[in-house]
């Protein structure tokens, strides 16, 4: 024990920030992953999801519902203008897989905005 600090498990649960981009691309797989990802009761999760516009399928609605209701995620869908910006980014860097970096950057900005609001 370190003087002035609580013992493990006795203090407030730490926050774990989770940044997710393009989560709803494969909603069936997402549901399995989410069930495993947020299983540690010793931490509090704050989840930030930036993704492409929602595909209108039951699986996508279920994944979005799970994210917002089960883990309280901030879920943001790209606007048409943002999709165009993402496409320009991909063209500038010359690699399709870099679109994921663009989405994670957007999720990171969501996290930073949360930290400014909440401290």
N, C-alpha and C positions, 0 to 999 in steps of 0.2 A: 504494500500500500504506500502511495506517495501522499505525504501530508498536504492537505488542502484540495485533494482531488477525490471524487467518489470512487469506490471500488467498482470493478467492471460489473455492469448490469444494474448498478444502483443509481446512477445519474440519469439525466435526460437522454433519451435515445437520440443518436446522431442522425442528421439528415444525409441521405445519399441522393445526389442528383443523377438522373438518368436522361440522357439525350438520345432521341430516336428520330430518324429520318426515314421516310418511305415505309413505315410500318404496315400500312394497309395494302401493300402490294400482294402479299400472300396471307390473307386473313386466317385460313385454317391453321397454318404453321404458327402464325402469330398467337393464336389462342393457347396453343401448347406451350410456347415459349413464355408467354406472360404468366401462366400458371406456375412456372418454375422460377422466373426471374424475381418475383416479389414475395418470396416465401419466408424471408428472415424477419421475424417479429422483433428483433433487437434493434432495428433501425426504422426510421421514417423515410419513406420514398417521396421525392418530388420529381415528377416526370414531365418532360417537355417534348412534345411531338410536333414536328413540322412535316407535312406530307403533301403529296399531290392531291388534287381534288378527289373527293370520295367517289368511288365507283358504287353505283346504286345496286348493291347485292345484299342479301341478308347477312352473309358472313362479314362484310365490311361494317354493316350497322352493329353487329354483335361485338366486333373488335373495338369499334369506337366507343360503344357503351361500356364495355369492360374497362377500357382505359380511363374514361371519365368517372364512372361510378365506383369501380373497385379500387383504383389507385389515385383518383383525383387528379388525373393528368390534365395539363394544359394542352389542348389539342388545337392546332391551327392548320387550316388547309390553304394551300397556295392559291393566290388569286391568278387570274389570267395574265396580268402584268408580271407577276412573280414567275410564272411558268416561262414566259418569254425571256425574263432575265436569266433564269436557270439554263435555258437553251443557249443563250448568248455566252454564258459562262462555259458551258460544255464546248461550244465551238472555239472559244478563245484558247482553252487549254488543250483541245484536241483529243480528249479521251472521254468516252461515255460514262465510265465508272466514276468520274469526278463529279457527276451530278449528286452523288451521295454526300460528298464533302460540302457541296452547296447547301444541301438540306440540313446537315449537321451544324453548319455555320448559323443557319436560321434558328435552329433549336437552341444553340448556344446563346444567341441574342435574346431569345425568350427567357432563358435562365438568368441572364444578366439583368433584364428588366424586372424579373421577380425579385432578385436580390436588392435592387435599388428600391423597390416598393416595400419589401418586407424586412430588409436589413440583414 
